[in-house]
Amino acid sequence: MKFTRIALALTAVFLAGQAQADKLDDIIESGKLRCAVTLDFPPMGSRDAQNNPVGFDVDYCNDLAKVLGVTAEVVETPFPDRIPALVSGRADVIVASTSDTLERAKTVAMTIPYFAFQMVVLTRDDTGITKYEDIKDRPVGNTSGTYEAIALEKDVKKWGGKGSFRAYQSQNDTILAVAQGHIDATVVTNTVAASTLKSGKYKGLKVVGNAPYVIDYVSLAAARNEYGLIHYLNLFVNQQVRTGRYAELYEKWVGGTPVDLTVPNVYY
């Protein structure tokens, strides 16, 4: 009888261990990693002439899949759909330049930063805007759900006056709105600004300096309770930096010296 109780207890422990297998195990067993990636945000994510996903975030997803020994699958998600895609189970990990805000961390788990952006003002030649302060009392806008949209709308409300803020569904819609005169300016990352001007698609656009926002550190994200996966993702980001892969991808897609991912006086 005593032996039976012990056997049953051991069986229960074994079954409990099986039940605790987390998302990391599921991904490896499935042979596929589904990454939520935004593809209207070059050079982080876009499509090439053959309509294939390309960009820093796409390569980052591919790198993660490679070390896991699985196949990468890019799940295209507009900025507002990144967290819903993860929460609904359509994606396993968010690799989509997602700012590590405390509000988002209430819903999903954020890793240490894997990239960082400087914000700049994008406007037209004919607006007379020469710096961030000049956008006060102007119609401005940004891409819904992004870090820069939240910061810009907050300033517009704080200024009051004649200024207005308009939200757009995608980065392309926001830039087109500036180019067509629907709004006078927007705030975008240095990477988006460089890519936009280099493309030659929008005439008369220019960058007129930095926006006075803190550096935008962005993270990978997974379901909040998937501790095993989050620990793995944090180590992966660390490995990308110390092996030189982060610098390699930065040079490939952005150019120049990579932004330091370490926040001064804070240990990650």
C-alpha positions as CSV (number, residue, x, y, z in Angstrom):
1,M,0.0,0.0,0.0
2,K,2.8,2.4,0.9
3,F,4.6,1.5,-2.3
4,T,1.4,2.3,-4.3
5,R,1.1,5.7,-2.7
6,I,4.7,6.5,-3.5
7,A,4.2,5.3,-7.1
8,L,1.1,7.5,-7.5
9,A,2.9,10.5,-6.0
10,L,5.8,10.1,-8.5
11,T,3.4,9.7,-11.3
12,A,1.6,12.9,-10.3
13,V,4.9,14.8,-10.1
14,F,5.9,13.5,-13.6
15,L,2.5,14.5,-15.1
16,A,2.8,17.9,-13.5
17,G,6.2,18.4,-15.0
18,Q,4.7,17.5,-18.4
19,A,1.9,20.0,-17.9
20,Q,4.3,22.7,-17.2
21,A,6.0,22.6,-20.6
22,D,6.0,26.2,-21.8
23,K,5.8,28.0,-25.1
24,L,9.5,27.5,-25.7
25,D,9.0,23.8,-25.8
26,D,5.9,24.2,-27.9
27,I,7.8,26.2,-30.5
28,I,10.7,23.7,-30.7
29,E,8.3,20.8,-31.0
30,S,6.2,22.4,-33.7
31,G,9.3,23.2,-35.8
32,K,8.0,26.7,-36.5
33,L,8.5,30.2,-34.9
34,R,5.7,32.7,-35.8
35,C,7.0,36.2,-35.5
36,A,4.7,39.2,-35.5
37,V,6.5,41.7,-37.7
38,T,5.4,45.1,-39.1
39,L,6.2,45.3,-42.8
40,D,5.5,49.0,-43.5
41,F,8.3,50.3,-41.3
42,P,11.5,50.2,-43.4
43,P,14.3,49.4,-42.8
44,M,13.0,47.4,-39.8
45,G,10.4,45.6,-41.9
46,S,9.1,45.9,-45.5
47,R,8.7,43.9,-48.7
48,D,11.1,43.6,-51.5
49,A,10.4,43.7,-55.3
50,Q,9.4,40.0,-55.1
51,N,7.0,40.8,-52.2
52,N,9.2,38.9,-49.7
53,P,9.5,40.2,-46.1
54,V,12.8,41.9,-45.5
55,G,14.4,44.2,-42.9
56,F,16.2,44.2,-39.6
57,D,13.3,42.7,-37.7
58,V,12.8,40.0,-40.4
59,D,16.5,39.0,-40.1
60,Y,16.2,39.1,-36.3
61,C,13.3,36.7,-36.5
62,N,15.3,34.4,-38.8
63,D,18.3,34.5,-36.5
64,L,16.1,33.5,-33.5
65,A,14.5,30.6,-35.5
66,K,17.9,29.4,-36.6
67,V,19.2,29.0,-33.0
68,L,16.0,27.3,-32.0
69,G,16.4,24.9,-34.9
70,V,13.0,25.8,-36.4
71,T,11.6,27.5,-39.4
72,A,10.7,31.2,-39.2
73,E,7.2,32.4,-40.3
74,V,6.6,36.1,-40.6
75,V,3.1,37.1,-39.5
76,E,2.5,40.6,-40.9
77,T,1.0,42.8,-38.3
78,P,0.3,46.6,-38.5
79,F,1.5,48.5,-35.4
80,P,-1.9,48.4,-33.6
81,D,-2.2,44.7,-34.2
82,R,1.1,43.6,-32.7
83,I,-0.1,42.8,-29.2
84,P,-3.5,41.4,-30.3
85,A,-1.7,39.0,-32.6
86,L,0.3,37.7,-29.7
87,V,-2.5,37.5,-27.2
88,S,-4.9,35.8,-29.7
89,G,-2.2,33.1,-30.5
90,R,-1.6,34.1,-34.1
91,A,2.1,34.8,-33.2
92,D,4.5,33.3,-30.8
93,V,6.8,36.3,-30.4
94,I,6.6,40.0,-31.3
95,V,9.7,41.2,-33.3
96,A,8.2,44.5,-34.4
97,S,10.1,47.4,-32.9
98,T,7.8,47.5,-29.9
99,S,8.6,50.2,-27.3
100,D,9.0,48.8,-23.8
101,T,6.4,50.8,-22.1
102,L,5.0,50.0,-18.7
103,E,1.5,50.0,-20.1
104,R,2.3,47.3,-22.6
105,A,4.1,45.3,-19.9
106,K,0.7,44.9,-18.2
107,T,-0.4,42.8,-21.1
108,V,2.8,41.1,-22.5
109,A,6.3,40.4,-21.2
110,M,9.0,42.6,-22.7
111,T,12.6,41.6,-23.1
112,I,15.8,43.7,-22.6
113,P,16.1,46.2,-25.5
114,Y,17.2,44.7,-28.9
115,F,17.2,48.0,-30.8
116,A,16.9,51.8,-30.1
117,F,15.6,54.8,-32.0
118,Q,16.3,58.5,-32.0
119,M,13.2,60.6,-32.9
120,V,13.2,63.3,-35.6
121,V,10.7,65.8,-37.1
122,L,9.6,65.1,-40.7
123,T,7.9,67.9,-42.5
124,R,7.6,69.6,-46.0
125,D,9.8,72.3,-47.5
126,D,6.8,74.7,-47.6
127,T,5.7,74.6,-43.9
128,G,8.4,76.9,-42.5
129,I,8.9,74.4,-39.7
130,T,12.6,74.3,-38.6
131,K,12.5,72.6,-35.2
132,Y,10.2,70.6,-33.0
133,E,8.8,73.7,-31.2
134,D,7.5,75.0,-34.5
135,I,4.9,72.3,-34.8
136,K,2.9,73.9,-32.0
137,D,-0.5,75.2,-33.3
138,R,0.0,73.0,-36.5
139,P,-2.0,70.0,-37.7
140,V,0.2,67.0,-37.0
141,G,-0.2,63.2,-36.9
142,N,1.3,59.9,-36.4
143,T,0.9,56.1,-36.6
144,S,-1.6,54.8,-34.1
145,G,-0.2,52.9,-31.2
146,T,3.5,53.9,-31.7
147,Y,5.7,55.4,-29.0
148,E,6.1,58.6,-31.0
149,A,2.4,58.9,-31.6
150,I,1.7,58.7,-27.9
151,A,4.4,61.3,-27.1
152,L,3.3,63.7,-29.9
153,E,-0.4,63.5,-29.0
154,K,0.4,64.2,-25.4
155,D,2.3,67.4,-26.3
156,V,-0.5,68.6,-28.6
157,K,-3.0,68.2,-25.8
158,K,-0.6,70.0,-23.4
159,W,-0.1,72.9,-25.8
160,G,-3.8,73.4,-26.5
161,G,-4.3,76.3,-29.0
162,K,-4.9,75.6,-32.7
163,G,-2.9,72.5,-32.9
164,S,-4.5,69.2,-33.8
165,F,-3.5,65.5,-33.8
166,R,-4.6,62.9,-36.3
167,A,-3.9,59.1,-35.9
168,Y,-3.2,56.9,-39.0
169,Q,-3.3,53.2,-39.4
170,S,0.2,52.7,-40.9
171,Q,3.5,54.5,-41.3
172,N,3.0,54.9,-45.0
173,D,-0.4,56.6,-44.4
174,T,1.3,59.0,-42.0
175,I,4.1,60.0,-44.3
176,L,1.7,60.3,-47.2
177,A,-0.4,62.6,-45.1
178,V,2.6,64.9,-44.6
179,A,3.5,64.8,-48.3
180,Q,0.0,65.6,-49.4
181,G,-0.5,68.4,-46.9
182,H,-3.2,66.8,-44.7
183,I,-0.9,67.4,-41.8
184,D,2.2,69.7,-41.6
185,A,4.6,67.4,-39.7
186,T,5.1,64.1,-37.9
187,V,7.7,62.6,-35.7
188,V,9.4,59.4,-36.9
189,T,12.5,57.4,-36.1
190,N,15.8,58.3,-37.6
191,T,15.7,55.0,-39.5
192,V,12.3,55.7,-41.1
193,A,13.3,59.3,-42.0
194,A,16.5,58.1,-43.7
195,S,14.7,55.4,-45.6
196,T,11.9,57.7,-46.7
197,L,14.2,60.4,-48.1
198,K,16.4,57.8,-49.7
199,S,13.4,56.2,-51.5
200,G,12.6,59.4,-53.5
201,K,8.9,58.5,-53.4
202,Y,7.9,61.7,-51.6
203,K,9.0,65.0,-53.0
204,G,9.6,68.0,-50.8
205,L,10.0,66.2,-47.5
206,K,12.8,67.0,-45.1
207,V,14.1,66.3,-41.6
208,V,14.4,69.4,-39.4
209,G,16.0,68.1,-36.2
210,N,15.5,65.8,-33.3
211,A,12.3,65.6,-31.2
212,P,12.9,66.1,-27.5
213,Y,11.8,62.5,-26.6
214,V,13.9,60.0,-24.7
215,I,15.6,57.4,-26.8
216,D,13.0,54.8,-27.8
217,Y,14.2,51.4,-26.6
218,V,12.3,48.5,-28.2
219,S,11.9,44.9,-27.1
220,L,10.9,41.5,-28.2
221,A,7.7,40.4,-26.5
222,A,6.0,37.2,-25.6
223,A,3.0,36.1,-23.5
224,R,3.4,37.5,-20.0
225,N,3.3,34.1,-18.2
226,E,5.8,32.4,-20.5
227,Y,8.9,32.7,-18.3
228,G,11.0,30.1,-20.0
229,L,10.6,31.8,-23.4
230,I,11.3,35.2,-22.0
231,H,14.5,34.1,-20.3
232,Y,15.6,32.5,-23.6
233,L,14.8,35.7,-25.5
234,N,16.8,37.8,-23.1
235,L,19.8,35.6,-23.5
236,F,19.3,35.6,-27.3
237,V,19.4,39.4,-27.3
238,N,22.6,39.4,-25.2
239,Q,24.2,36.9,-27.6
240,Q,23.3,38.9,-30.6
241,V,25.2,41.9,-29.2
242,R,28.2,40.2,-27.8
243,T,28.8,38.1,-31.0
244,G,28.7,41.2,-33.2
245,R,25.5,40.1,-35.0
246,Y,23.6,43.2,-33.8
247,A,26.3,45.5,-35.2
248,E,26.3,43.5,-38.5
249,L,22.5,43.8,-38.9
250,Y,22.7,47.5,-37.9
251,E,25.3,48.2,-40.6
252,K,23.3,46.2,-43.2
253,W,19.9,47.9,-42.7
254,V,20.7,51.3,-41.1
255,G,24.4,52.1,-41.4
256,G,26.8,53.8,-39.0
257,T,27.6,53.1,-35.4
258,P,24.9,51.0,-33.6
259,V,23.0,52.7,-30.9
260,D,24.1,51.6,-27.4
261,L,21.4,49.4,-25.9
262,T,22.5,49.9,-22.3
263,V,20.6,52.6,-20.4
264,P,23.0,54.7,-18.3
265,N,23.1,53.8,-14.6
266,V,20.7,50.9,-15.2
267,Y,21.7,47.2,-15.3
268,Y,19.8,45.0,-17.7
